[in-house]
Amino acid sequence: MPELAISPMVIEDIDDVRHMQALVWQDHFLKERGQEVPLLYRSRQNLEYYLTKEGNKSFVARLDGTIIGAIICHTWGSIGWFGPLEVLPQYQGQGIGKRLVKAGMEFLDSQGCSVTGLETMVASTRNIGFYTKQGFRPRRSSFVLFKDFSQSCQGKKEGRYEIEAPRKVEEADLEPMKDLWNTIEPGLDYSSEVKSTREHELGDIWIFDGDGEYPNHVILHTYELIDGSMNSIVKLLVAENRDIARRMLEWCEEHSRGLGKKGMFLRFYEGNALTLQDLLDMGFTLTGTLVRMLMKGEDQDTDMVHVSCWSG
Ligand SMILES: CC(C)(COP(=O)(O)OP(=O)(O)OC[C@H]1O[C@@H](n2cnc3c(N)ncnc32)[C@H](O)[C@@H]1OP(=O)(O)O)[C@@H](O)C(=O)NCCC(=O)NCCS
């Protein structure tokens, strides 16, 4: 009988995991959307960042030593979530996904997370069924948006704002930023993202001066998440209001264009000051909708702009 083992993912697993993931998502697009896509590989840089990020832990499922599934867990202070999660198509439906979720959730619980969950594609009834059966409760949506820089229109005319150059984050900014995250949601702490972005040269953290002392900030990732991709990613944006957020996004676009990027991704969870309409007005297009599913805790509204999501 072949033996299945769940164990922590290590750096040496990265290439096998990338290959397994590429196979899973190629199959997923074919089955769920009828789309034939090439094998798309997450970059080594992406997986090294995930594996070494503080408060993260990931697991692989091995059958007789061969990696057939994986889960990547993230903690942001007291918030814990996982993603991506995959099992090779020929091994799906045999309880391996559930075992990986169990290992991931045990880790998040061991970290003392008071809010835990994941986000999955809202169109995937199979996934929603898979998670509901394990006790996850569906909450609101996250939207995946893309701004294609080849489109000359940069959004509505009145959407053009003066762009003041931001500055790079400094050590002195970190405490006020932490205080801010904590007001969005008690215990929320993105320090590990700030640290990883710097250590792995994923992009930069920018501070935009607003009307007061408020440390409006963006983590803009400009590394290749998928091998060969030419897009930047707004990993995190926190702003005191929508007007400042719009200016920040316009600056991110200009900056990304200057680096030769072809487009910019942004993913955000509902329940903050920024709306889907705001982003569509800015020339973004909706490329996907996810649903957040919680095991522990509740989600919270904020009247700030908070662009972030639980999607790996
Ligand atoms: C999602 C995924 C990880 C699940 O892994 P898996 O090994 O196939 O799942 P398991 O065999 O452990 O669990 C299947 C469970 O889901 C249930 N399930 C599946 N489809 C279901 C549906 N439509 N409604 C209700 N339950 C469903 C099964 O009945 C089974 O539960 P049971 O054991 O109580 O009978 C795997 O299908 C996968 O890799 N999919 C492609 C990538 C992906 O979508 N990842 C998740 C992104 S958030």
The ligand as a MOL file (V3000), in Angstrom:
LIG
                    3D

  0  0  0     0  0            999 V3000
M  V30 BEGIN CTAB
M  V30 COUNTS 48 50 0 0 0
M  V30 BEGIN ATOM
M  V30 1 C -9.8080 21.7800 -3.5580 0
M  V30 2 C -8.8880 20.5620 -3.4370 0
M  V30 3 C -7.6050 20.9800 -2.7500 0
M  V30 4 C -9.6060 19.5210 -2.5840 0
M  V30 5 O -8.7410 18.4230 -2.3980 0
M  V30 6 P -9.2630 16.9190 -2.4760 0
M  V30 7 O -8.1570 16.0460 -2.0570 0
M  V30 8 O -9.8550 16.6780 -3.8050 0
M  V30 9 O -10.4170 16.9570 -1.4070 0
M  V30 10 P -10.8440 15.7830 -0.3990 0
M  V30 11 O -10.8570 14.5040 -1.1430 0
M  V30 12 O -9.9980 15.8500 0.8170 0
M  V30 13 O -12.2660 16.2480 0.0410 0
M  V30 14 C -13.3030 16.1450 -0.7590 0
M  V30 15 C -14.4820 16.4700 0.1360 0
M  V30 16 O -15.1450 17.5470 -0.4480 0
M  V30 17 C -16.4460 17.1180 -0.7050 0
M  V30 18 N -16.9500 17.7800 -1.9010 0
M  V30 19 C -16.3720 17.8440 -3.0970 0
M  V30 20 N -17.1920 18.5240 -3.9200 0
M  V30 21 C -18.2840 18.8700 -3.2040 0
M  V30 22 C -19.4870 19.5890 -3.4890 0
M  V30 23 N -19.7410 20.0830 -4.7070 0
M  V30 24 N -20.3600 19.7850 -2.4860 0
M  V30 25 C -20.1340 19.2840 -1.2510 0
M  V30 26 N -19.0150 18.6000 -0.9410 0
M  V30 27 C -18.1140 18.4160 -1.9120 0
M  V30 28 C -16.3670 15.6240 -0.8920 0
M  V30 29 O -17.6000 15.0220 -0.7220 0
M  V30 30 C -15.4030 15.2640 0.1960 0
M  V30 31 O -16.0240 15.2240 1.4410 0
M  V30 32 P -16.2300 13.8380 2.2420 0
M  V30 33 O -14.8560 13.2680 2.4320 0
M  V30 34 O -16.8610 14.2420 3.5330 0
M  V30 35 O -17.0820 12.9950 1.3570 0
M  V30 36 C -8.5680 19.9510 -4.8200 0
M  V30 37 O -9.7580 19.6090 -5.4460 0
M  V30 38 C -7.7890 20.8720 -5.7370 0
M  V30 39 O -6.5750 20.8770 -5.7450 0
M  V30 40 N -8.4920 21.6590 -6.5860 0
M  V30 41 C -7.8710 22.5260 -7.5730 0
M  V30 42 C -7.1950 23.7240 -6.9100 0
M  V30 43 C -8.1170 24.4680 -5.9950 0
M  V30 44 O -9.2480 24.7810 -6.3320 0
M  V30 45 N -7.6230 24.7700 -4.7760 0
M  V30 46 C -8.3630 25.4490 -3.7470 0
M  V30 47 C -8.2950 26.8960 -3.9460 0
M  V30 48 S -8.9770 27.7960 -2.5920 0
M  V30 END ATOM
M  V30 BEGIN BOND
M  V30 1 1 1 2
M  V30 2 1 2 3
M  V30 3 1 2 4
M  V30 4 1 2 36
M  V30 5 1 4 5
M  V30 6 1 5 6
M  V30 7 2 6 7
M  V30 8 1 6 8
M  V30 9 1 6 9
M  V30 10 1 9 10
M  V30 11 2 10 11
M  V30 12 1 10 12
M  V30 13 1 10 13
M  V30 14 1 13 14
M  V30 15 1 14 15
M  V30 16 1 15 16
M  V30 17 1 15 30
M  V30 18 1 16 17
M  V30 19 1 17 18
M  V30 20 1 17 28
M  V30 21 1 18 19
M  V30 22 1 18 27
M  V30 23 2 19 20
M  V30 24 1 20 21
M  V30 25 1 21 22
M  V30 26 2 21 27
M  V30 27 1 22 23
M  V30 28 2 22 24
M  V30 29 1 24 25
M  V30 30 2 25 26
M  V30 31 1 26 27
M  V30 32 1 28 29
M  V30 33 1 28 30
M  V30 34 1 30 31
M  V30 35 1 31 32
M  V30 36 2 32 33
M  V30 37 1 32 34
M  V30 38 1 32 35
M  V30 39 1 36 37
M  V30 40 1 36 38
M  V30 41 2 38 39
M  V30 42 1 38 40
M  V30 43 1 40 41
M  V30 44 1 41 42
M  V30 45 1 42 43
M  V30 46 2 43 44
M  V30 47 1 43 45
M  V30 48 1 45 46
M  V30 49 1 46 47
M  V30 50 1 47 48
M  V30 END BOND
M  V30 END CTAB
M  END
